């Protein structure tokens, strides 16, 4: 259907889509991740899921080292 988007511009939207961003938080990683890092990981997971049209799930694993995370994320699209 066609409706105004958040900027007020008319845009075509699919009738139904679902995007889920998940952070798989392992107990052993809890001591190494603070609330702001967890929020950033959740935001990244949601962002990557919403970039896929239709239905998508994007999972970020908390045990992946931050320097390797960008490579891992690119492979999950």
PDB file of N, CA, C and O in Angstrom:
ATOM      1  N   UNK A   1       0.827  -1.167   0.000  1.00  0.00           N
ATOM      2  CA  UNK A   1       0.000   0.000   0.000  1.00  0.00           C
ATOM      3  C   UNK A   1       0.880   1.242   0.000  1.00  0.00           C
ATOM      4  O   UNK A   1       2.069   1.154   0.306  1.00  0.00           O
ATOM      5  N   UNK A   2       0.324   2.377  -0.333  1.00  0.00           N
ATOM      6  CA  UNK A   2       1.071   3.630  -0.398  1.00  0.00           C
ATOM      7  C   UNK A   2       0.618   4.532   0.746  1.00  0.00           C
ATOM      8  O   UNK A   2      -0.576   4.748   0.952  1.00  0.00           O
ATOM      9  N   UNK A   3       1.596   5.055   1.487  1.00  0.00           N
ATOM     10  CA  UNK A   3       1.305   5.920   2.638  1.00  0.00           C
ATOM     11  C   UNK A   3       2.512   6.810   2.898  1.00  0.00           C
ATOM     12  O   UNK A   3       3.609   6.517   2.422  1.00  0.00           O
ATOM     13  N   UNK A   4       2.326   7.888   3.645  1.00  0.00           N
ATOM     14  CA  UNK A   4       3.478   8.738   3.991  1.00  0.00           C
ATOM     15  C   UNK A   4       4.443   7.992   4.919  1.00  0.00           C
ATOM     16  O   UNK A   4       4.020   7.305   5.849  1.00  0.00           O
ATOM     17  N   UNK A   5       5.748   8.138   4.651  1.00  0.00           N
ATOM     18  CA  UNK A   5       6.742   7.543   5.542  1.00  0.00           C
ATOM     19  C   UNK A   5       7.010   8.494   6.710  1.00  0.00           C
ATOM     20  O   UNK A   5       6.289   9.479   6.869  1.00  0.00           O
ATOM     21  N   UNK A   6       8.005   8.228   7.509  1.00  0.00           N
ATOM     22  CA  UNK A   6       8.285   9.051   8.693  1.00  0.00           C
ATOM     23  C   UNK A   6       8.691  10.476   8.340  1.00  0.00           C
ATOM     24  O   UNK A   6       8.583  11.378   9.171  1.00  0.00           O
ATOM     25  N   UNK A   7       9.152  10.680   7.124  1.00  0.00           N
ATOM     26  CA  UNK A   7       9.528  12.021   6.680  1.00  0.00           C
ATOM     27  C   UNK A   7       8.374  12.728   5.978  1.00  0.00           C
ATOM     28  O   UNK A   7       8.534  13.862   5.526  1.00  0.00           O
ATOM     29  N   UNK A   8       7.220  12.084   5.878  1.00  0.00           N
ATOM     30  CA  UNK A   8       6.052  12.680   5.245  1.00  0.00           C
ATOM     31  C   UNK A   8       5.994  12.491   3.743  1.00  0.00           C
ATOM     32  O   UNK A   8       5.108  13.036   3.086  1.00  0.00           O
ATOM     33  N   UNK A   9       6.924  11.728   3.187  1.00  0.00           N
ATOM     34  CA  UNK A   9       6.971  11.469   1.742  1.00  0.00           C
ATOM     35  C   UNK A   9       6.173  10.203   1.451  1.00  0.00           C
ATOM     36  O   UNK A   9       6.317   9.194   2.141  1.00  0.00           O
ATOM     37  N   UNK A  10       5.319  10.267   0.407  1.00  0.00           N
ATOM     38  CA  UNK A  10       4.534   9.083   0.041  1.00  0.00           C
ATOM     39  C   UNK A  10       5.473   7.978  -0.439  1.00  0.00           C
ATOM     40  O   UNK A  10       6.361   8.208  -1.259  1.00  0.00           O
ATOM     41  N   UNK A  11       5.256   6.779   0.090  1.00  0.00           N
ATOM     42  CA  UNK A  11       6.121   5.651  -0.216  1.00  0.00           C
ATOM     43  C   UNK A  11       5.284   4.384  -0.285  1.00  0.00           C
ATOM     44  O   UNK A  11       4.276   4.257   0.409  1.00  0.00           O
ATOM     45  N   UNK A  12       5.708   3.449  -1.126  1.00  0.00           N
ATOM     46  CA  UNK A  12       5.029   2.155  -1.208  1.00  0.00           C
ATOM     47  C   UNK A  12       5.615   1.226  -0.148  1.00  0.00           C
ATOM     48  O   UNK A  12       6.832   1.068  -0.055  1.00  0.00           O
ATOM     49  N   UNK A  13       4.746   0.618   0.645  1.00  0.00           N
ATOM     50  CA  UNK A  13       5.151  -0.300   1.699  1.00  0.00           C
ATOM     51  C   UNK A  13       4.546  -1.672   1.433  1.00  0.00           C
ATOM     52  O   UNK A  13       3.422  -1.763   0.939  1.00  0.00           O
ATOM     53  N   UNK A  14       5.283  -2.757   1.757  1.00  0.00           N
ATOM     54  CA  UNK A  14       4.678  -4.086   1.673  1.00  0.00           C
ATOM     55  C   UNK A  14       3.608  -4.209   2.752  1.00  0.00           C
ATOM     56  O   UNK A  14       3.683  -3.545   3.785  1.00  0.00           O
ATOM     57  N   UNK A  15       2.625  -5.049   2.513  1.00  0.00           N
ATOM     58  CA  UNK A  15       1.557  -5.210   3.490  1.00  0.00           C
ATOM     59  C   UNK A  15       2.052  -5.813   4.797  1.00  0.00           C
ATOM     60  O   UNK A  15       1.548  -5.470   5.866  1.00  0.00           O
ATOM     61  N   UNK A  16       3.027  -6.704   4.725  1.00  0.00           N
ATOM     62  CA  UNK A  16       3.508  -7.331   5.943  1.00  0.00           C
ATOM     63  C   UNK A  16       4.969  -7.702   5.783  1.00  0.00           C
ATOM     64  O   UNK A  16       5.365  -8.282   4.772  1.00  0.00           O
ATOM     65  N   UNK A  17       5.753  -7.371   6.764  1.00  0.00           N
ATOM     66  CA  UNK A  17       7.139  -7.819   6.820  1.00  0.00           C
ATOM     67  C   UNK A  17       7.519  -7.958   8.284  1.00  0.00           C
ATOM     68  O   UNK A  17       6.885  -7.367   9.158  1.00  0.00           O
ATOM     69  N   UNK A  18       8.545  -8.733   8.543  1.00  0.00           N
ATOM     70  CA  UNK A  18       8.997  -8.942   9.910  1.00  0.00           C
ATOM     71  C   UNK A  18      10.515  -8.980   9.915  1.00  0.00           C
ATOM     72  O   UNK A  18      11.125  -9.763   9.187  1.00  0.00           O
ATOM     73  N   UNK A  19      11.118  -8.143  10.726  1.00  0.00           N
ATOM     74  CA  UNK A  19      12.569  -8.104  10.882  1.00  0.00           C
ATOM     75  C   UNK A  19      12.889  -8.247  12.361  1.00  0.00           C
ATOM     76  O   UNK A  19      12.364  -7.509  13.194  1.00  0.00           O
ATOM     77  N   UNK A  20      13.749  -9.196  12.676  1.00  0.00           N
ATOM     78  CA  UNK A  20      14.112  -9.439  14.071  1.00  0.00           C
ATOM     79  C   UNK A  20      15.626  -9.366  14.205  1.00  0.00           C
ATOM     80  O   UNK A  20      16.355 -10.054  13.490  1.00  0.00           O
ATOM     81  N   UNK A  21      16.087  -8.538  15.113  1.00  0.00           N
ATOM     82  CA  UNK A  21      17.503  -8.464  15.456  1.00  0.00           C
ATOM     83  C   UNK A  21      17.700  -9.083  16.827  1.00  0.00           C
ATOM     84  O   UNK A  21      17.012  -8.719  17.780  1.00  0.00           O
ATOM     85  N   UNK A  22      18.637 -10.018  16.934  1.00  0.00           N
ATOM     86  CA  UNK A  22      18.840 -10.771  18.176  1.00  0.00           C
ATOM     87  C   UNK A  22      20.305 -10.696  18.590  1.00  0.00           C
ATOM     88  O   UNK A  22      21.199 -10.782  17.747  1.00  0.00           O
ATOM     89  N   UNK A  23      20.546 -10.538  19.879  1.00  0.00           N
ATOM     90  CA  UNK A  23      21.893 -10.684  20.430  1.00  0.00           C
ATOM     91  C   UNK A  23      21.884 -11.955  21.262  1.00  0.00           C
ATOM     92  O   UNK A  23      21.172 -12.051  22.261  1.00  0.00           O
ATOM     93  N   UNK A  24      22.685 -12.937  20.839  1.00  0.00           N
ATOM     94  CA  UNK A  24      22.810 -14.185  21.602  1.00  0.00           C
ATOM     95  C   UNK A  24      23.840 -13.923  22.693  1.00  0.00           C
ATOM     96  O   UNK A  24      25.046 -13.945  22.444  1.00  0.00           O
ATOM     97  N   UNK A  25      23.354 -13.677  23.893  1.00  0.00           N
ATOM     98  CA  UNK A  25      24.211 -13.301  25.018  1.00  0.00           C
ATOM     99  C   UNK A  25      24.561 -14.541  25.838  1.00  0.00           C
ATOM    100  O   UNK A  25      23.714 -15.098  26.537  1.00  0.00           O
ATOM    101  N   UNK A  26      25.812 -14.960  25.741  1.00  0.00           N
ATOM    102  CA  UNK A  26      26.292 -16.119  26.495  1.00  0.00           C
ATOM    103  C   UNK A  26      26.617 -15.698  27.928  1.00  0.00           C
ATOM    104  O   UNK A  26      27.124 -14.595  28.135  1.00  0.00           O
ATOM    105  N   UNK A  27      26.341 -16.540  28.916  1.00  0.00           N
ATOM    106  CA  UNK A  27      26.635 -16.186  30.314  1.00  0.00           C
ATOM    107  C   UNK A  27      28.097 -15.796  30.534  1.00  0.00           C
ATOM    108  O   UNK A  27      28.391 -14.889  31.311  1.00  0.00           O
ATOM    109  N   UNK A  28      29.011 -16.483  29.849  1.00  0.00           N
ATOM    110  CA  UNK A  28      30.435 -16.181  30.043  1.00  0.00           C
ATOM    111  C   UNK A  28      30.833 -14.820  29.464  1.00  0.00           C
ATOM    112  O   UNK A  28      31.898 -14.301  29.797  1.00  0.00           O
ATOM    113  N   UNK A  29      29.998 -14.239  28.608  1.00  0.00           N
ATOM    114  CA  UNK A  29      30.294 -12.923  28.031  1.00  0.00           C
ATOM    115  C   UNK A  29      29.673 -11.787  28.840  1.00  0.00           C
ATOM    116  O   UNK A  29      29.994 -10.621  28.610  1.00  0.00           O
ATOM    117  N   UNK A  30      28.797 -12.107  29.776  1.00  0.00           N
ATOM    118  CA  UNK A  30      28.073 -11.070  30.538  1.00  0.00           C
ATOM    119  C   UNK A  30      29.005 -10.143  31.302  1.00  0.00           C
ATOM    120  O   UNK A  30      28.734  -8.946  31.397  1.00  0.00           O
ATOM    121  N   UNK A  31      30.085 -10.661  31.845  1.00  0.00           N
ATOM    122  CA  UNK A  31      31.020  -9.835  32.600  1.00  0.00           C
ATOM    123  C   UNK A  31      31.860  -8.918  31.736  1.00  0.00           C
ATOM    124  O   UNK A  31      32.458  -7.968  32.241  1.00  0.00           O
ATOM    125  N   UNK A  32      31.914  -9.188  30.435  1.00  0.00           N
ATOM    126  CA  UNK A  32      32.750  -8.402  29.530  1.00  0.00           C
ATOM    127  C   UNK A  32      31.964  -7.373  28.729  1.00  0.00           C
ATOM    128  O   UNK A  32      32.565  -6.525  28.070  1.00  0.00           O
ATOM    129  N   UNK A  33      30.642  -7.425  28.768  1.00  0.00           N
ATOM    130  CA  UNK A  33      29.804  -6.532  27.961  1.00  0.00           C
ATOM    131  C   UNK A  33      28.994  -5.643  28.894  1.00  0.00           C
ATOM    132  O   UNK A  33      28.276  -6.138  29.763  1.00  0.00           O
ATOM    133  N   UNK A  34      29.111  -4.314  28.711  1.00  0.00           N
ATOM    134  CA  UNK A  34      28.295  -3.421  29.534  1.00  0.00           C
ATOM    135  C   UNK A  34      27.000  -3.085  28.790  1.00  0.00           C
ATOM    136  O   UNK A  34      26.809  -3.494  27.644  1.00  0.00           O
ATOM    137  N   UNK A  35      26.121  -2.342  29.448  1.00  0.00           N
ATOM    138  CA  UNK A  35      24.793  -2.051  28.888  1.00  0.00           C
ATOM    139  C   UNK A  35      24.875  -1.288  27.573  1.00  0.00           C
ATOM    140  O   UNK A  35      24.088  -1.547  26.663  1.00  0.00           O
ATOM    141  N   UNK A  36      25.812  -0.356  27.458  1.00  0.00           N
ATOM    142  CA  UNK A  36      25.911   0.419  26.209  1.00  0.00           C
ATOM    143  C   UNK A  36      26.388  -0.455  25.054  1.00  0.00           C
ATOM    144  O   UNK A  36      25.936  -0.281  23.923  1.00  0.00           O
ATOM    145  N   UNK A  37      27.298  -1.392  25.324  1.00  0.00           N
ATOM    146  CA  UNK A  37      27.753  -2.309  24.275  1.00  0.00           C
ATOM    147  C   UNK A  37      26.624  -3.237  23.850  1.00  0.00           C
ATOM    148  O   UNK A  37      26.457  -3.515  22.662  1.00  0.00           O
ATOM    149  N   UNK A  38      25.851  -3.714  24.815  1.00  0.00           N
ATOM    150  CA  UNK A  38      24.721  -4.584  24.500  1.00  0.00           C
ATOM    151  C   UNK A  38      23.687  -3.837  23.665  1.00  0.00           C
ATOM    152  O   UNK A  38      23.150  -4.381  22.700  1.00  0.00           O
ATOM    153  N   UNK A  39      23.409  -2.592  24.037  1.00  0.00           N
ATOM    154  CA  UNK A  39      22.458  -1.776  23.268  1.00  0.00           C
ATOM    155  C   UNK A  39      22.961  -1.554  21.847  1.00  0.00           C
ATOM    156  O   UNK A  39      22.174  -1.601  20.902  1.00  0.00           O
ATOM    157  N   UNK A  40      24.256  -1.314  21.683  1.00  0.00           N
ATOM    158  CA  UNK A  40      24.831  -1.119  20.348  1.00  0.00           C
ATOM    159  C   UNK A  40      24.726  -2.400  19.522  1.00  0.00           C
ATOM    160  O   UNK A  40      24.400  -2.346  18.336  1.00  0.00           O
ATOM    161  N   UNK A  41      24.998  -3.545  20.135  1.00  0.00           N
ATOM    162  CA  UNK A  41      24.887  -4.821  19.424  1.00  0.00           C
ATOM    163  C   UNK A  41      23.443  -5.062  18.990  1.00  0.00           C
ATOM    164  O   UNK A  41      23.202  -5.502  17.866  1.00  0.00           O
ATOM    165  N   UNK A  42      22.485  -4.779  19.868  1.00  0.00           N
ATOM    166  CA  UNK A  42      21.069  -4.951  19.525  1.00  0.00           C
ATOM    167  C   UNK A  42      20.671  -4.016  18.394  1.00  0.00           C
ATOM    168  O   UNK A  42      19.922  -4.404  17.498  1.00  0.00           O
ATOM    169  N   UNK A  43      21.169  -2.786  18.434  1.00  0.00           N
ATOM    170  CA  UNK A  43      20.883  -1.820  17.376  1.00  0.00           C
ATOM    171  C   UNK A  43      21.446  -2.295  16.037  1.00  0.00           C
ATOM    172  O   UNK A  43      20.780  -2.185  15.007  1.00  0.00           O
ATOM    173  N   UNK A  44      22.667  -2.819  16.051  1.00  0.00           N
ATOM    174  CA  UNK A  44      23.275  -3.343  14.822  1.00  0.00           C
ATOM    175  C   UNK A  44      22.482  -4.527  14.282  1.00  0.00           C
ATOM    176  O   UNK A  44      22.242  -4.613  13.078  1.00  0.00           O
ATOM    177  N   UNK A  45      22.077  -5.432  15.155  1.00  0.00           N
ATOM    178  CA  UNK A  45      21.307  -6.602  14.716  1.00  0.00           C
ATOM    179  C   UNK A  45      19.997  -6.165  14.072  1.00  0.00           C
ATOM    180  O   UNK A  45      19.614  -6.689  13.026  1.00  0.00           O
ATOM    181  N   UNK A  46      19.310  -5.212  14.689  1.00  0.00           N
ATOM    182  CA  UNK A  46      18.050  -4.699  14.134  1.00  0.00           C
ATOM    183  C   UNK A  46      18.290  -4.025  12.787  1.00  0.00           C
ATOM    184  O   UNK A  46      17.538  -4.241  11.837  1.00  0.00           O
ATOM    185  N   UNK A  47      19.338  -3.212  12.708  1.00  0.00           N
ATOM    186  CA  UNK A  47      19.654  -2.504  11.462  1.00  0.00           C
ATOM    187  C   UNK A  47      19.908  -3.496  10.320  1.00  0.00           C
ATOM    188  O   UNK A  47      19.381  -3.327   9.220  1.00  0.00           O
ATOM    189  N   UNK A  48      20.710  -4.521  10.581  1.00  0.00           N
ATOM    190  CA  UNK A  48      21.011  -5.510   9.542  1.00  0.00           C
ATOM    191  C   UNK A  48      19.762  -6.297   9.145  1.00  0.00           C
ATOM    192  O   UNK A  48      19.577  -6.600   7.967  1.00  0.00           O
ATOM    193  N   UNK A  49      18.913  -6.629  10.102  1.00  0.00           N
ATOM    194  CA  UNK A  49      17.683  -7.364   9.791  1.00  0.00           C
ATOM    195  C   UNK A  49      16.753  -6.517   8.928  1.00  0.00           C
ATOM    196  O   UNK A  49      16.127  -7.038   8.005  1.00  0.00           O
ATOM    197  N   UNK A  50      16.654  -5.224   9.213  1.00  0.00           N
ATOM    198  CA  UNK A  50      15.741  -4.353   8.470  1.00  0.00           C
ATOM    199  C   UNK A  50      16.244  -4.059   7.057  1.00  0.00           C
ATOM    200  O   UNK A  50      15.472  -3.598   6.217  1.00  0.00           O
ATOM    201  N   UNK A  51      17.528  -4.318   6.778  1.00  0.00           N
ATOM    202  CA  UNK A  51      18.068  -4.107   5.430  1.00  0.00           C
ATOM    203  C   UNK A  51      17.685  -5.216   4.461  1.00  0.00           C
ATOM    204  O   UNK A  51      17.908  -5.088   3.257  1.00  0.00           O
ATOM    205  N   UNK A  52      17.114  -6.294   4.966  1.00  0.00           N
ATOM    206  CA  UNK A  52      16.693  -7.415   4.123  1.00  0.00           C
ATOM    207  C   UNK A  52      15.192  -7.285   3.885  1.00  0.00           C
ATOM    208  O   UNK A  52      14.424  -7.225   4.844  1.00  0.00           O
ATOM    209  N   UNK A  53      14.756  -7.238   2.615  1.00  0.00           N
ATOM    210  CA  UNK A  53      13.315  -7.104   2.361  1.00  0.00           C
ATOM    211  C   UNK A  53      12.535  -8.335   2.818  1.00  0.00           C
ATOM    212  O   UNK A  53      13.045  -9.455   2.794  1.00  0.00           O
ATOM    213  N   UNK A  54      11.299  -8.108   3.232  1.00  0.00           N
ATOM    214  CA  UNK A  54      10.429  -9.219   3.636  1.00  0.00           C
ATOM    215  C   UNK A  54      10.700  -9.651   5.059  1.00  0.00           C
ATOM    216  O   UNK A  54      10.714  -8.831   5.977  1.00  0.00           O
ATOM    217  N   UNK A  55      10.915 -10.946   5.238  1.00  0.00           N
ATOM    218  CA  UNK A  55      11.114 -11.520   6.566  1.00  0.00           C
ATOM    219  C   UNK A  55      12.596 -11.782   6.784  1.00  0.00           C
ATOM    220  O   UNK A  55      13.257 -12.353   5.916  1.00  0.00           O
ATOM    221  N   UNK A  56      13.126 -11.372   7.931  1.00  0.00           N
ATOM    222  CA  UNK A  56      14.539 -11.621   8.193  1.00  0.00           C
ATOM    223  C   UNK A  56      14.811 -11.704   9.682  1.00  0.00           C
ATOM    224  O   UNK A  56      14.128 -11.086  10.499  1.00  0.00           O
ATOM    225  N   UNK A  57      15.827 -12.484  10.010  1.00  0.00           N
ATOM    226  CA  UNK A  57      16.331 -12.584  11.375  1.00  0.00           C
ATOM    227  C   UNK A  57      17.832 -12.394  11.287  1.00  0.00           C
ATOM    228  O   UNK A  57      18.492 -13.019  10.457  1.00  0.00           O
ATOM    229  N   UNK A  58      18.372 -11.539  12.133  1.00  0.00           N
ATOM    230  CA  UNK A  58      19.819 -11.334  12.168  1.00  0.00           C
ATOM    231  C   UNK A  58      20.280 -11.542  13.598  1.00  0.00           C
ATOM    232  O   UNK A  58      19.774 -10.896  14.516  1.00  0.00           O
ATOM    233  N   UNK A  59      21.240 -12.442  13.794  1.00  0.00           N
ATOM    234  CA  UNK A  59      21.726 -12.779  15.131  1.00  0.00           C
ATOM    235  C   UNK A  59      23.178 -12.359  15.266  1.00  0.00           C
ATOM    236  O   UNK A  59      24.002 -12.650  14.399  1.00  0.00           O
ATOM    237  N   UNK A  60      23.487 -11.669  16.367  1.00  0.00           N
ATOM    238  CA  UNK A  60      24.866 -11.340  16.716  1.00  0.00           C
ATOM    239  C   UNK A  60      25.224 -12.183  17.925  1.00  0.00           C
ATOM    240  O   UNK A  60      24.491 -12.205  18.914  1.00  0.00           O
ATOM    241  N   UNK A  61      26.351 -12.877  17.849  1.00  0.00           N
ATOM    242  CA  UNK A  61      26.810 -13.742  18.932  1.00  0.00           C
ATOM    243  C   UNK A  61      27.742 -12.947  19.844  1.00  0.00           C
ATOM    244  O   UNK A  61      28.710 -12.358  19.364  1.00  0.00           O
ATOM    245  N   UNK A  62      27.472 -12.919  21.137  1.00  0.00           N
ATOM    246  CA  UNK A  62      28.260 -12.118  22.077  1.00  0.00           C
ATOM    247  C   UNK A  62      29.667 -12.666  22.299  1.00  0.00           C
ATOM    248  O   UNK A  62      30.505 -11.967  22.868  1.00  0.00           O
ATOM    249  N   UNK A  63      29.948 -13.886  21.873  1.00  0.00           N
ATOM    250  CA  UNK A  63      31.287 -14.445  22.062  1.00  0.00           C
ATOM    251  C   UNK A  63      32.247 -14.086  20.939  1.00  0.00           C
ATOM    252  O   UNK A  63      33.448 -14.334  21.047  1.00  0.00           O
ATOM    253  N   UNK A  64      31.734 -13.507  19.870  1.00  0.00           N
ATOM    254  CA  UNK A  64      32.600 -13.116  18.756  1.00  0.00           C
ATOM    255  C   UNK A  64      33.393 -11.889  19.187  1.00  0.00           C
ATOM    256  O   UNK A  64      32.823 -10.937  19.720  1.00  0.00           O
ATOM    257  N   UNK A  65      34.687 -11.907  18.962  1.00  0.00           N
ATOM    258  CA  UNK A  65      35.529 -10.759  19.334  1.00  0.00           C
ATOM    259  C   UNK A  65      35.119  -9.533  18.528  1.00  0.00           C
ATOM    260  O   UNK A  65      34.802  -9.656  17.344  1.00  0.00           O
ATOM    261  N   UNK A  66      35.119  -8.338  19.153  1.00  0.00           N
ATOM    262  CA  UNK A  66      34.693  -7.114  18.447  1.00  0.00           C
ATOM    263  C   UNK A  66      35.455  -6.858  17.153  1.00  0.00           C
ATOM    264  O   UNK A  66      34.864  -6.370  16.189  1.00  0.00           O
ATOM    265  N   UNK A  67      36.750  -7.171  17.101  1.00  0.00           N
ATOM    266  CA  UNK A  67      37.518  -6.910  15.876  1.00  0.00           C
ATOM    267  C   UNK A  67      37.108  -7.838  14.737  1.00  0.00           C
ATOM    268  O   UNK A  67      37.338  -7.514  13.573  1.00  0.00           O
ATOM    269  N   UNK A  68      36.496  -9.003  15.052  1.00  0.00           N
ATOM    270  CA  UNK A  68      36.035  -9.932  14.019  1.00  0.00           C
ATOM    271  C   UNK A  68      34.559  -9.753  13.718  1.00  0.00           C
ATOM    272  O   UNK A  68      34.053 -10.333  12.757  1.00  0.00           O
ATOM    273  N   UNK A  69      33.857  -8.962  14.519  1.00  0.00           N
ATOM    274  CA  UNK A  69      32.400  -8.847  14.403  1.00  0.00           C
ATOM    275  C   UNK A  69      31.971  -8.308  13.047  1.00  0.00           C
ATOM    276  O   UNK A  69      31.014  -8.817  12.464  1.00  0.00           O
ATOM    277  N   UNK A  70      32.657  -7.286  12.526  1.00  0.00           N
ATOM    278  CA  UNK A  70      32.263  -6.674  11.257  1.00  0.00           C
ATOM    279  C   UNK A  70      32.318  -7.707  10.131  1.00  0.00           C
ATOM    280  O   UNK A  70      31.425  -7.741   9.285  1.00  0.00           O
ATOM    281  N   UNK A  71      33.354  -8.549  10.110  1.00  0.00           N
ATOM    282  CA  UNK A  71      33.457  -9.599   9.094  1.00  0.00           C
ATOM    283  C   UNK A  71      32.319 -10.591   9.256  1.00  0.00           C
ATOM    284  O   UNK A  71      31.713 -11.006   8.268  1.00  0.00           O
ATOM    285  N   UNK A  72      32.023 -10.974  10.489  1.00  0.00           N
ATOM    286  CA  UNK A  72      30.959 -11.940  10.745  1.00  0.00           C
ATOM    287  C   UNK A  72      29.620 -11.377  10.317  1.00  0.00           C
ATOM    288  O   UNK A  72      28.818 -12.085   9.708  1.00  0.00           O
ATOM    289  N   UNK A  73      29.359 -10.102  10.628  1.00  0.00           N
ATOM    290  CA  UNK A  73      28.085  -9.486  10.260  1.00  0.00           C
ATOM    291  C   UNK A  73      27.900  -9.475   8.752  1.00  0.00           C
ATOM    292  O   UNK A  73      26.807  -9.751   8.258  1.00  0.00           O
ATOM    293  N   UNK A  74      28.960  -9.157   8.016  1.00  0.00           N
ATOM    294  CA  UNK A  74      28.863  -9.086   6.559  1.00  0.00           C
ATOM    295  C   UNK A  74      28.484 -10.442   5.980  1.00  0.00           C
ATOM    296  O   UNK A  74      27.787 -10.504   4.967  1.00  0.00           O
ATOM    297  N   UNK A  75      28.928 -11.521   6.602  1.00  0.00           N
ATOM    298  CA  UNK A  75      28.620 -12.851   6.103  1.00  0.00           C
ATOM    299  C   UNK A  75      27.228 -13.335   6.449  1.00  0.00           C
ATOM    300  O   UNK A  75      26.810 -14.374   5.939  1.00  0.00           O
ATOM    301  N   UNK A  76      26.495 -12.634   7.286  1.00  0.00           N
ATOM    302  CA  UNK A  76      25.187 -13.095   7.741  1.00  0.00           C
ATOM    303  C   UNK A  76      24.021 -12.527   6.961  1.00  0.00           C
ATOM    304  O   UNK A  76      22.875 -12.881   7.239  1.00  0.00           O
ATOM    305  N   UNK A  77      24.268 -11.665   6.001  1.00  0.00           N
ATOM    306  CA  UNK A  77      23.166 -11.053   5.252  1.00  0.00           C
ATOM    307  C   UNK A  77      22.471 -12.048   4.390  1.00  0.00           C
ATOM    308  O   UNK A  77      21.519 -11.700   3.691  1.00  0.00           O
TER     309      UNK A  77
END
